[in-house]
Amino acid sequence: MRKVVMAGAGIALLAGGLIWGPSWHGSRDAVSAEPADLSVRLTPEQQRSGWVEAVPVEKKEMEIELHRTGTLNFDEEKVSIVSARVAGREVRVLAFEGQKVHKDAPLAYVYSPDYTTAEVELLNAYKVASTLSNRAESGGYIMAADRKLRLMGASQADIDAISNTKHVSRYLTLHAPRAGVILTSSLRAGLFMNPGDQLMTIADISSLLVYMDIYERDFPLVRTGQMVSVEAVAYPGKVFSGKIVYLGGMVDPNTRTFHVRAEIPNPDRLLKPGMFATVRIRLSIPRPVVAVSEGALLRDEHGYHVFVEQSSGVFVPREVEPGREEQGWVRIESGLVPGEKVAVKGALLLEGIRETNLSQATGTPSPFGRIGRPHP
């Protein structure tokens, strides 16, 4: 909402015939000890002018949002661990942490006597197969040697190269099991490795998951497929959209919350695993809530308020707690009940007159510029 500042000329239009007392926020500015008259009264002529209009408060169907904080992380189904399958020694590292790689890209060369022995076994299998008349038996020798090389981490291209050239390769090439970004790497030139050692983590971060906790009371409102908006500290003002893909199956007995995950497309790789995020969940079930027109709500240094019509032409300021705004309507969390009449037109004029009369009563300068539309 834009901020609106009261002009002195607008105040003068309604200045005559109004009765006003000290500020409704307290008596610290008042010069009289008499009880404060909180009301602003319009004369019959001013009421007929149409400058001020009051309408009853009613409930309105509004979509609401839940605001939560969460943590971004990669999708566990899109993460691969590169582990050592044979004993060996690192000779040359080809890819490093933070680097983007494609599937089957070479990551490192490893010298392994066990791998060299398996290559020789494959070549011997071809020699034996050429001497056998039983094709099934000869094919079995080759398949067994082929499978052993695959278990050690050789790719089909590596095996084809051995088969075609009939020469063994000096090194085992470690290949990327998927396309993605190298998140962690322990590969170092000269590193000795044993089977099972974790060497590298590669993750596809073209989409991330945001993990958050939802209070138990909000469980009926949240559904898979609902849209979310995510903002990260690293990119102020930039909003990333996604949708809920997972609802936890149980409530945490300590926090009375359940886990929720939302998938956030990340094609430009701007978001990184581990970032904190502010999440807004747009609920798809509209609910009837107390709401007023945007023009009825005012803001000053004390907070938010509206002018409630107590009787014909008599208005009293009332503190309220505003919520979300939607299409010119502002949800009121507390301070109003359905049926009460509030000024939706001329609220700024009423406020300006109240401030002007306060200035005259206390002998202090008029605080023009401190009132305006709210920014809830």
C-alpha positions as CSV (number, residue, x, y, z in Angstrom):
1,M,0.0,0.0,0.0
2,R,1.3,3.5,-0.8
3,K,1.8,6.0,2.0
4,V,-0.6,9.0,2.0
5,V,0.2,12.2,3.8
6,M,-2.6,14.5,5.0
7,A,-2.7,18.0,3.4
8,G,-3.6,21.0,5.5
9,A,-6.2,22.2,2.9
10,G,-8.1,18.9,3.2
11,I,-8.3,19.3,7.0
12,A,-9.8,22.7,6.7
13,L,-12.8,21.4,4.8
14,L,-14.1,19.6,8.0
15,A,-12.5,21.7,10.7
16,G,-15.7,23.6,11.7
17,G,-18.2,22.1,14.0
18,L,-16.1,19.2,15.2
19,I,-15.6,18.3,18.9
20,W,-12.4,16.6,19.9
21,G,-10.6,15.6,23.2
22,P,-7.1,14.6,24.0
23,S,-5.3,11.8,22.3
24,W,-6.8,8.3,22.7
25,H,-3.3,6.9,23.0
26,G,-2.8,8.5,26.4
27,S,-2.9,11.8,28.3
28,R,0.8,12.6,28.2
29,D,0.3,15.3,25.6
30,A,-2.8,16.8,27.2
31,V,-2.8,20.0,29.2
32,S,-6.1,19.3,30.9
33,A,-6.8,16.7,33.6
34,E,-10.4,16.3,32.5
35,P,-11.3,12.9,31.1
36,A,-10.5,12.5,27.4
37,D,-13.2,12.7,24.8
38,L,-12.1,10.2,22.2
39,S,-14.9,11.0,19.7
40,V,-14.9,13.1,16.6
41,R,-18.4,14.4,15.8
42,L,-19.7,15.5,12.5
43,T,-22.4,18.2,12.1
44,P,-25.6,17.3,10.1
45,E,-24.3,19.4,7.2
46,Q,-20.9,17.5,7.2
47,Q,-22.7,14.2,7.3
48,R,-24.8,15.1,4.3
49,S,-21.7,16.3,2.4
50,G,-20.6,12.7,1.8
51,W,-17.0,13.4,2.7
52,V,-17.1,10.6,5.3
53,E,-18.8,7.2,4.7
54,A,-19.1,4.4,7.2
55,V,-20.1,0.8,6.4
56,P,-20.7,-2.3,8.6
57,V,-17.8,-4.7,9.2
58,E,-18.5,-8.1,7.7
59,K,-16.7,-11.4,7.2
60,K,-15.2,-12.0,3.8
61,E,-13.9,-15.2,2.2
62,M,-10.2,-14.7,1.9
63,E,-7.3,-17.0,1.0
64,I,-4.8,-16.9,3.8
65,E,-1.1,-17.6,4.0
66,L,1.1,-19.4,6.6
67,H,4.5,-17.8,7.2
68,R,7.3,-20.2,8.2
69,T,11.0,-20.4,8.1
70,G,12.9,-23.3,6.5
71,T,16.2,-24.6,5.3
72,L,17.0,-25.4,1.7
73,N,18.5,-28.8,0.9
74,F,19.0,-31.1,-2.1
75,D,16.6,-33.8,-3.0
76,E,17.9,-37.1,-1.6
77,E,16.7,-38.9,-4.7
78,K,19.0,-36.7,-6.9
79,V,22.2,-37.3,-4.9
80,S,25.0,-39.8,-5.8
81,I,28.0,-40.9,-3.8
82,V,31.1,-41.8,-5.6
83,S,32.9,-44.5,-3.6
84,A,36.1,-46.5,-4.2
85,R,35.4,-50.0,-5.5
86,V,39.0,-51.2,-5.6
87,A,42.1,-50.5,-3.7
88,G,44.3,-48.0,-5.5
89,R,46.2,-44.7,-5.5
90,E,45.0,-41.4,-6.9
91,V,47.1,-40.3,-9.8
92,R,45.3,-37.3,-11.3
93,V,42.2,-35.4,-10.2
94,L,40.0,-34.1,-13.1
95,A,37.0,-32.5,-11.4
96,F,36.8,-30.5,-8.2
97,E,34.4,-29.4,-5.5
98,G,31.8,-26.9,-6.8
99,Q,32.3,-27.9,-10.4
100,K,29.4,-28.8,-12.6
101,V,29.7,-32.2,-14.4
102,H,27.7,-34.2,-16.8
103,K,26.8,-37.9,-16.6
104,D,29.8,-40.2,-17.2
105,A,32.2,-37.3,-17.1
106,P,35.7,-38.4,-16.0
107,L,36.5,-37.4,-12.4
108,A,39.9,-38.9,-11.7
109,Y,42.5,-41.4,-12.8
110,V,43.4,-44.2,-10.4
111,Y,46.2,-46.7,-10.5
112,S,45.0,-50.0,-9.2
113,P,46.9,-53.4,-9.6
114,D,43.6,-55.2,-9.1
115,Y,42.0,-53.3,-11.9
116,T,44.9,-54.0,-14.2
117,T,44.6,-57.7,-13.4
118,A,40.9,-57.7,-14.3
119,E,41.7,-56.0,-17.7
120,V,44.2,-58.8,-18.4
121,E,41.5,-61.4,-17.5
122,L,39.2,-59.9,-20.0
123,L,41.8,-60.1,-22.8
124,N,42.5,-63.7,-21.8
125,A,38.8,-64.5,-21.9
126,Y,38.8,-63.4,-25.6
127,K,41.8,-65.6,-26.3
128,V,40.1,-68.6,-24.6
129,A,36.8,-68.0,-26.4
130,S,38.5,-68.1,-29.7
131,T,39.7,-71.6,-29.1
132,L,36.3,-73.0,-28.0
133,S,33.7,-74.3,-30.3
134,N,30.9,-73.9,-27.8
135,R,29.7,-70.3,-28.2
136,A,27.7,-70.3,-25.0
137,E,30.8,-71.4,-23.0
138,S,33.1,-68.9,-24.7
139,G,30.6,-66.1,-24.2
140,G,30.4,-67.0,-20.5
141,Y,34.1,-66.4,-20.0
142,I,33.8,-62.9,-21.6
143,M,30.7,-62.0,-19.7
144,A,32.3,-62.9,-16.4
145,A,35.4,-60.8,-17.1
146,D,33.2,-58.0,-18.3
147,R,31.1,-58.0,-15.2
148,K,34.1,-57.9,-12.9
149,L,35.4,-54.8,-14.6
150,R,32.0,-53.1,-14.3
151,L,31.9,-53.9,-10.6
152,M,35.3,-52.2,-10.3
153,G,33.8,-49.0,-11.8
154,A,34.7,-49.3,-15.5
155,S,32.3,-47.8,-18.0
156,Q,31.0,-49.5,-21.1
157,A,33.3,-47.2,-23.1
158,D,36.3,-48.3,-21.1
159,I,35.5,-52.0,-21.7
160,D,34.9,-51.5,-25.4
161,A,38.3,-49.7,-25.7
162,I,40.0,-52.7,-24.1
163,S,38.1,-55.2,-26.4
164,N,38.9,-53.2,-29.6
165,T,42.5,-52.4,-28.9
166,K,43.4,-55.6,-27.1
167,H,45.5,-53.4,-24.7
168,V,45.1,-52.8,-21.1
169,S,44.7,-49.2,-19.8
170,R,47.2,-48.0,-17.3
171,Y,44.6,-46.4,-15.0
172,L,41.0,-46.8,-13.9
173,T,38.9,-43.8,-14.8
174,L,36.3,-42.7,-12.2
175,H,33.1,-41.5,-13.9
176,A,30.3,-39.3,-12.7
177,P,27.2,-41.4,-12.0
178,R,24.9,-38.5,-12.7
179,A,24.8,-34.9,-14.0
180,G,25.1,-32.3,-11.3
181,V,27.3,-30.2,-9.1
182,I,30.1,-31.7,-7.0
183,L,29.1,-30.8,-3.4
184,T,32.0,-32.5,-1.6
185,S,35.2,-34.2,-2.7
186,S,38.1,-35.9,-0.8
187,L,40.0,-36.7,-4.0
188,R,43.7,-35.7,-3.8
189,A,46.6,-36.6,-6.0
190,G,48.6,-39.4,-4.3
191,L,45.6,-40.4,-2.1
192,F,45.5,-44.1,-1.2
193,M,42.0,-45.5,-1.2
194,N,40.3,-48.7,-0.1
195,P,37.1,-50.3,-1.3
196,G,34.2,-48.4,0.4
197,D,35.9,-45.1,0.9
198,Q,33.6,-42.2,0.1
199,L,35.3,-40.0,-2.5
200,M,32.8,-37.5,-3.8
201,T,29.2,-36.3,-3.5
202,I,27.4,-35.2,-6.7
203,A,23.9,-33.7,-6.6
204,D,21.4,-32.3,-9.1
205,I,20.4,-28.9,-7.7
206,S,18.3,-27.9,-10.7
207,S,15.5,-28.2,-8.0
208,L,15.8,-28.1,-4.2
209,L,13.7,-28.9,-1.3
210,V,12.8,-26.5,1.5
211,Y,12.3,-28.2,4.8
212,M,10.0,-26.6,7.4
213,D,7.8,-27.3,10.4
214,I,4.1,-26.6,10.5
215,Y,2.2,-26.2,13.8
216,E,-0.3,-29.0,14.6
217,R,-3.3,-26.6,14.5
218,D,-2.5,-25.8,10.9
219,F,-2.4,-29.4,9.7
220,P,-6.0,-29.4,8.3
221,L,-5.1,-26.4,6.1
222,V,-2.0,-27.8,4.4
223,R,-2.1,-30.1,1.4
224,T,0.4,-31.5,-1.1
225,G,0.3,-29.5,-4.3
226,Q,-0.2,-26.1,-2.6
227,M,1.9,-23.3,-3.9
228,V,4.6,-21.7,-1.8
229,S,6.8,-18.6,-2.2
230,V,10.4,-18.7,-0.9
231,E,12.7,-15.8,-0.2
232,A,16.4,-16.2,0.7
233,V,18.6,-13.8,2.5
234,A,21.1,-13.9,-0.3
235,Y,18.6,-12.5,-2.8
236,P,16.5,-9.7,-1.1
237,G,13.2,-9.1,-2.9
238,K,13.5,-12.1,-5.2
239,V,10.8,-14.7,-4.9
240,F,11.1,-18.3,-5.9
241,S,8.0,-20.3,-6.4
242,G,7.3,-24.0,-5.7
243,K,4.8,-26.5,-4.3
244,I,4.4,-28.8,-1.4
245,V,5.5,-32.4,-2.2
246,Y,5.6,-34.0,1.3
247,L,3.6,-33.9,4.6
248,G,5.1,-35.6,7.6
249,G,3.4,-38.7,9.0
250,M,3.6,-37.8,12.7
251,V,3.7,-34.8,15.0
252,D,6.8,-34.0,17.0
253,P,5.8,-34.5,20.6
254,N,8.2,-31.8,21.8
255,T,7.4,-29.0,19.4
256,R,3.8,-30.0,18.4
257,T,4.8,-29.6,14.7
258,F,5.0,-31.8,11.7
259,H,7.5,-31.8,8.9
260,V,6.7,-30.4,5.4
261,R,8.8,-30.3,2.3
262,A,8.3,-28.2,-0.8
263,E,10.1,-28.5,-4.1
264,I,11.6,-25.3,-5.5
265,P,12.7,-25.2,-9.2
266,N,16.3,-23.8,-9.3
267,P,17.2,-23.7,-13.0
268,D,19.8,-21.0,-12.6
269,R,21.4,-22.7,-9.5
270,L,21.0,-19.5,-7.5
271,L,19.8,-21.3,-4.4
272,K,22.3,-23.4,-2.6
273,P,21.8,-26.3,-0.1
274,G,22.0,-25.1,3.5
275,M,20.5,-21.6,2.9
276,F,17.8,-20.3,5.3
277,A,14.5,-19.3,3.7
278,T,11.3,-17.5,4.5
279,V,8.4,-19.5,3.2
280,R,4.8,-18.4,2.6
281,I,2.3,-21.1,2.0
282,R,-0.8,-20.0,0.1
283,L,-3.7,-22.0,1.5
284,S,-6.1,-23.2,-1.2
285,I,-9.1,-23.2,1.2
286,P,-10.7,-19.7,1.5
287,R,-11.9,-18.9,5.0
288,P,-14.4,-16.3,6.3
289,V,-12.4,-13.7,8.2
290,V,-13.1,-10.2,9.5
291,A,-11.8,-7.7,6.8
292,V,-12.1,-4.0,6.1
293,S,-11.4,-2.0,3.0
294,E,-7.9,-0.8,2.7
295,G,-9.0,2.8,2.9
296,A,-10.3,2.3,6.5
297,L,-7.0,1.4,8.0
298,L,-4.6,4.0,9.2
299,R,-1.1,3.8,10.7
300,D,0.8,6.1,13.0
301,E,3.7,5.7,15.4
302,H,1.5,3.8,17.8
303,G,0.4,1.1,15.4
304,Y,-2.8,0.6,13.3
305,H,-6.3,1.9,13.9
306,V,-9.7,2.6,12.3
307,F,-12.5,5.0,13.0
308,V,-15.6,3.3,14.4
309,E,-18.9,5.0,14.2
310,Q,-20.5,4.8,17.7
311,S,-23.6,6.7,16.7
312,S,-24.7,8.8,13.8
313,G,-21.8,11.1,12.9
314,V,-19.8,10.2,16.0
315,F,-16.5,8.4,15.3
316,V,-14.0,6.9,17.8
317,P,-10.5,5.6,16.9
318,R,-10.0,1.9,17.6
319,E,-6.7,0.0,17.7
320,V,-6.6,-3.1,15.4
321,E,-4.2,-5.8,14.4
322,P,-4.1,-6.1,10.6
323,G,-3.2,-9.2,8.7
324,R,-2.8,-10.1,5.1
325,E,-4.0,-7.8,2.3
326,E,-5.8,-9.2,-0.8
327,Q,-7.3,-7.2,-3.6
328,G,-7.9,-4.0,-1.6
329,W,-9.2,-5.8,1.6
330,V,-7.2,-6.2,4.8
331,R,-7.8,-9.0,7.2
332,I,-8.3,-7.8,10.8
333,E,-6.8,-10.3,13.4
334,S,-8.2,-8.4,16.4
335,G,-10.0,-5.2,17.4
336,L,-13.2,-5.4,15.3
337,V,-16.3,-7.6,15.3
338,P,-18.9,-8.0,12.5
339,G,-21.6,-5.4,12.5
340,E,-19.6,-2.5,13.8
341,K,-19.5,0.4,11.3
342,V,-16.1,1.8,10.3
343,A,-15.2,4.9,8.2
344,V,-14.0,3.6,4.8
345,K,-14.1,7.0,3.2
346,G,-12.7,10.1,4.8
347,A,-10.7,8.2,7.5
348,L,-7.6,10.3,6.7
349,L,-9.6,13.5,7.1
350,L,-10.9,12.4,10.5
351,E,-7.4,11.6,11.6
352,G,-6.0,14.9,10.4
353,I,-8.7,16.8,12.2
354,R,-8.0,14.9,15.4
355,E,-4.3,15.7,15.1
356,T,-5.0,19.4,14.3
357,N,-7.2,19.8,17.3
358,L,-4.6,18.1,19.5
359,S,-2.1,20.6,18.3
360,Q,-4.4,23.5,19.2
361,A,-5.3,22.0,22.6
362,T,-1.7,21.4,23.6
363,G,0.1,24.2,21.8
364,T,2.4,21.8,20.0
365,P,3.1,21.8,16.2
366,S,0.7,19.7,14.1
367,P,2.4,16.4,13.4
368,F,1.6,16.3,9.7
369,G,3.2,13.5,7.8
370,R,3.2,10.9,10.5
371,I,-0.1,9.4,9.4
372,G,-0.7,7.3,6.3
373,R,-1.8,4.1,4.8
374,P,-0.4,1.0,6.5
375,H,2.1,-1.5,5.2
376,P,1.0,-4.7,6.9
